Structures are given as C-alpha cells and as structure tokens.
C-alpha cells in the first residue's frame, strides 16, 4: 500500500468577471461560508502599473467552504477571457437523496441539462452545464438490497 496522502483536492474555477455572481449562486445551492477577496484588497505589486477600475473590482480569490469540501474561483484580468469547456466537471457525491434533489433543483436554474437526474445501474445520477458554463455531475449511491 502507498503512502498516506495528506493533501486535499479542491476544484478551482475561473470566470471573466462573473466570479462573485457564480460563487454567490453556488453558496445558495450548496450552503457553506463564502469568502471573497478582490484585486483591490491586495497590496500593489512592485513595479506594476495601477489596476484599472474594472480590474480592482474583479475577484482575486473566492472560497466556498462547506463541511466536506471547498470550491474556489477567481476572475481573469480584463482582456484575458476565461474559457469554459467540457474537459472537466465538478462531481458531487451525495449520501442523502433529498439533499441531491435540493442541489439539483438549484443548480438547474438557468442550466442546460445534459443528462436528467434519474436512476442508473450505478445509482441516481444527473449532469448539467450551469448558467455560468460549469459542468456538474450529481451522484447518489442507491443503497443495495
């Protein structure tokens, strides 16, 4: 058996000026405590020109902390668009079917459902792309009889 891993893995999302709205939405969907730091909150970098008004208001780092995980995000700088795609999905694994229903309902607001939430041979599962372009997979392991 290998060494015990002493790290955690947390999804980190990037947005083009929409981090605050996205993270507030995810806090509403998932619960937890949201912390937001703007570029204007950080000390100026030596030798760098002052930030534009648009850059100052962008999110440098946001963390949504829940009991089981953290979701982090930031905005890109103006003129550096973020590209969302299907190469990665945020996967949530539930132990409570009612909680899965609640989160699915919230995340589905303005989303494109790519696989409706329903029973599969491996459990209750659904996939969607939310209104911010992030792909989600929600899984509930159906108890075996």
N, C-alpha and C positions, 0 to 999 in steps of 0.2 A: 504494500500500500504506500502511496506517495506521501509527501509532506502535507501537513495540515495547512490549509490556506488561511491566512489571517487578514485578507482583504475583502472588500465588498465591491460589487459591480453596480453602478448606477447609470441609467440612461441619461445622456446629455443631449439636449435638443438645441438647434439653432434656428432663429427666426430673423426676418428682415423687418425689424421694428414692431413685431407683434408679440414679443415675449411676455410682456405684462398681461395682455389680454388672454393669451393662451394659458399662462400659469394660473391666473385667477379662475379661469374656466376649469382647469384640472383640479384646483383646490376645491371648487364647488362639487366636482364629480367624485373625487377620491377622498376628500377630507384632508386632514393634516394641517401643518403650520407652514405658511408661505413666507419666505424672506426674500426681499428684492434689494439689490444694490445697483445703483445707476453709475454710468461712467463718471458723472459729475461728483459722485461720492468718493472717488479715488483721488489720491494726490496726483498732480500733474507729472507726467513722465519727463525726466530731464531731457532737454534739447528738442522736445516735440512741440509743434505749434499748438496753440489753444484749441480746444474742442469747439466745433460748431454747436449752435443751439440744439440742432437735431441730434447730434451725437451725445450731448450732455444728458438728454432725456432718455436715451436708449438704455436697456438693461445690460449691465456688465455681467451680472451673475444672479440667478434666481435659484432657490432651492425649495422644493416642496417636501417636507419631512412627514412621513407617516410612521406608524408603529413598525411596519415591515420593510420599508424601502424609502429611498429618496429619488425624486425626479428633479433633474437640474436642467437649466436652459440659459441661453443668452441671446442677445441681438447681435447681428453683424454690424459693422460700421456703415454709415451711409455710403452708397455706391458699391458696396460689396454684397450682392444679393445672396441669400441663403437658398440652397436648392433642396427641396424635399423630394423624396423618391420612395420606391418600393424595396430598396435594398435592406431595410431594417424595419422591424415592428417592435412596439413596446408590448410585451406579453404579461398579462396579469393572470395569476393562478389563484382562484378563489377556493375557500373552504366552506363558504356559505352561499347557497344558491340565491337567496334573497338579496344579498349584497351584490352578487353578479348582475342580477336583474336591475338593481338600482343604478349601478355604474353604467351598464349598457344603455339604459334609458337616457341618462345624462349625456354620455359621450356621443350618442346617436343624434343629438340635436344638431342639425345642420350638416350631418355627416353623409358620406356615401357608404352604404353597407355593401361589403364585398362578399360576405357570407352571413346570412341571417343567423341569429343566435338560436341554436337548436341542438337536439340530441344527436350525437355521433357515436360511432362504435367505441370511441375512447373517452367519451364524456360529453358534457354540454359545452358547446364552443360556438364562437362567432367572431367575425373580423369586420373591421370598418376603417375607413380613412376619415378622420375628423375634419372639422371645418377649418383647421389650421394646416391640413395636409399631412398630419402624422398618422401612421398606420398602427392600429391596435389589434391585439388578439386577446380575447377573454375566454378563459377555460375554467370549468368547474369539473372536478373529477367525480363522476357519478359513483356513489357507493356501490360496491359489488355485492351481489346477493349470495 
